[in-house]
Amino acid sequence: MDAKLKESERAKLEFELLNLISEKRLITICHRQLNQSRMAKAYNKKIGPMLFKEEDLILKKILPTSREDQSK
């Protein structure tokens, strides 16, 4: 009888630990999402849209096509 009681108590404790782990995981996910949105907001504040005019000089890199790049 005593062994069954200890076994049920142990199972109950393990179940509570699993619940705590799940709660901590959810809290971590929320913190990560909050931090990610904060970082994106700070980045977007510094980086603005680039507006180009017709007379602006822009460096354009032309990549070779697969047929031109057949050297070994």
C-alpha positions in Angstrom: 0.0 0.0 0.0 2.8 2.4 0.9 4.7 1.6 -2.4 1.5 2.5 -4.4 1.2 5.8 -2.5 4.8 6.7 -3.2 4.4 5.7 -6.8 1.3 8.0 -7.2 3.1 10.8 -5.4 6.1 10.5 -7.7 3.9 10.4 -10.8 2.1 13.5 -9.5 5.4 15.4 -8.9 6.6 14.4 -12.4 3.3 15.7 -13.9 3.7 19.0 -12.0 7.3 19.3 -13.3 6.2 18.7 -16.9 3.6 21.5 -16.4 6.2 23.8 -15.1 8.4 23.0 -18.1 5.6 23.8 -20.5 4.9 27.1 -18.7 8.5 28.1 -18.9 8.6 27.1 -22.6 5.5 29.3 -23.3 7.1 32.2 -21.3 10.3 31.9 -23.3 8.4 31.9 -26.6 6.6 35.1 -25.6 9.8 36.8 -24.5 11.5 35.7 -27.8 8.6 37.2 -29.9 8.6 40.4 -27.8 12.4 40.8 -28.2 12.2 40.0 -31.9 9.5 42.6 -32.5 11.5 45.1 -30.4 14.6 44.5 -32.5 12.7 44.8 -35.8 11.2 48.1 -34.6 14.6 49.5 -33.7 16.1 48.3 -37.1 13.3 49.7 -39.1 13.6 53.0 -37.3 17.2 53.3 -38.5 16.7 52.0 -42.0 14.4 54.0 -44.1 13.1 53.5 -47.6 15.6 54.4 -50.3 14.2 56.8 -52.9 16.0 57.0 -56.2 15.8 59.7 -58.8 16.3 59.3 -62.5 19.7 61.0 -62.4 21.1 59.0 -59.5 24.1 56.7 -60.1 23.5 53.2 -58.9 26.0 50.3 -58.9 24.5 47.4 -60.9 26.1 44.0 -60.8 25.3 41.7 -63.7 25.7 38.1 -62.8 26.8 35.6 -65.5 24.2 33.2 -66.7 24.7 29.4 -66.4 25.7 29.1 -70.1 28.5 31.6 -69.9 30.0 30.1 -66.7 31.1 26.7 -68.0 34.8 27.0 -67.1 36.4 24.2 -65.1 
